């Protein structure tokens, strides 16, 4: 396993020509104060260091912040003349860190998330409460479609308050607490009580609006309710590949057990993970993965003459194959603009760093927010719960489901 990782890492870092083009698009370099080690080129250099030390049996230096702070947006890949993906370097390096017996490089919050998810099927132990949004909604148990929220919208209200608590405690104490929870996952129940109730109600309404849009389009679907597990995105992103493989097969068995053949996802991270990553870990994967906007066929939207700017999620536009359905739907209903950095050069909102590097995440989101606002648009429209939270600086950011539902004919 380790030998294969080293081979992959050597192939990736060996192509780097040190031109620095990747640094022009890396969304964490500027927010880090232009620290070399928190930019794309620095991560490739550190990956080379990790490789050589592993080969020579030298204890690995403490360099995990470089790899864990990577947002995995893959913007660097699209400007690199040598085709190097610093995001892949970070992913491989995190895998090497998590398989090492030396725990100095392991991020305590990363291990906390993985251990709690393995125990409760949810990173914060709130799987049952994550079904509260659907109270009073009737679903079709025997439908071919299954609505799978992946708990993503439901988790956002907790991460905001959790980060506020971390700032109050300071790094040393918060890391100690994370390590304690990682060793005793049941302690997460104390932290999971901290949630932004106003945001929770807002996100619950977004999920109900998704249901409304699907039903107007004539789609019948089931829902797992309290049995619905988190998809395991963090486990994969943080490099715990062996644990992810086991967890992904568990999630797959739950989805298959529903009897549905088509899975409707509601966020880019879950869509990308199920559609492009699960098939690599699950033999004979035969579920059809859709994003809810693939299915909507709604009446003519009332045009309120707003100018909107669409923030493109990285897992839609910086992955292959690229996915542009939200922009197509939005463009058919409003005067829609894109920020100066869009498409292959789109800038990440900083959201994936929210739990592990909240200060960096906040700075990255402010830069992106300013770019979007500079277009002069009346509204910023997102298609991702993580992006929506990170870009909600003022009262001008909306999830696309809320925008569309509010403009349906009465």
Buried (B, 14 or more C-beta within 10 A) or exposed (E): EEEEBBEBBBEBBEBBEEEEBBBEBBBBBBBBEEBBBBBBBBBBBBBBBBBEBBEEEEEBEEBBBBBBBBBBBBBBBBBBEEEBBBBBBBBBBBBBBBBBEEEEBBBBBBBBBBBBBBEBBBBBBBBBBBBEBBEEBEBEEEBBBBBBBBBBBBBBBBBBBBBEEBEEEEEEEBBEBBBEBBEEBEBBBEBBEBBBEEBBEBBBBBBBBBBBBBEBBEBEBBBBBEEBBBBBBBBBBBBBBEBBBBBBBEBBEBBBEBEBBBBBBBBBBBBBBBBBBBBEBBEEBEBEBBBBBBBBEBEEBEEEEBEBBBBBBBBBBBBEEEBBBBBEBBBEBBBBBBBEBBEBBBBBBBBBBBBBBBBBBBBBBBBBBEBBBEBEBEBBBBBBBBBBBBBBBEEBBBBBBBBBBEBBEE
